[in-house]
């Protein structure tokens, strides 16, 4: 499956946050699924409804990255 890119800066690297403000590196796949950069890392406690770009100030729902 293909990784989706940030609509602003066109990189694939994103992150999600938990309640403590900790970051977890992720990718958004073409079906809108959020997956961790390092396989086997738990996403428990992280908000997967909003992703943040590592390269610029863009953030939003992973579904916004999916092309209709």
C-alpha positions in Angstrom: 0.0 0.0 0.0 1.1 3.5 -0.8 1.9 6.1 1.9 0.1 9.4 1.6 1.9 12.7 1.5 1.4 16.0 3.4 -0.7 18.3 1.2 1.6 21.2 1.9 5.2 20.0 1.9 4.8 16.5 0.2 6.6 14.4 2.8 5.1 11.1 4.2 6.4 11.4 7.8 3.7 12.3 10.3 3.2 12.0 14.0 0.4 11.6 16.5 0.2 12.7 20.1 -1.1 11.3 23.3 -2.5 13.1 26.4 1.0 13.7 27.8 2.1 15.4 24.5 4.4 12.5 23.5 4.8 11.9 19.8 4.8 8.7 17.8 6.0 8.6 14.2 3.5 7.3 11.8 2.5 7.1 8.1 -1.0 7.4 6.7 -1.8 4.7 4.1 -3.9 5.3 1.0 -7.0 3.8 2.7 -6.7 6.3 5.6 -5.2 3.8 8.0 -2.6 5.2 10.4 0.4 2.9 10.9 3.6 3.3 13.0 6.9 3.9 11.4 8.5 1.2 13.5 6.5 -2.0 13.2 5.5 -3.5 16.5 5.2 -0.2 18.3 2.0 0.2 20.3 -0.3 3.0 19.4 -2.3 2.6 22.6 -3.2 6.0 24.1 -2.4 8.0 21.0 -5.1 10.1 19.2 -5.3 8.6 15.7 -8.0 11.1 14.6 -5.4 13.9 14.1 -2.0 13.6 12.5 0.7 16.3 12.3 3.3 16.7 9.6 7.0 16.5 10.6 8.1 18.9 7.9 5.6 21.8 8.2 2.7 23.2 10.2 0.0 21.1 8.6 -2.3 19.0 10.7 -5.6 17.4 10.3 -7.6 14.2 10.0 -5.9 11.3 8.3 -9.1 11.0 6.1 -8.3 14.5 4.7 -5.3 13.0 3.0 -7.2 10.3 1.2 -8.1 11.3 -2.4 -11.8 10.8 -3.2 
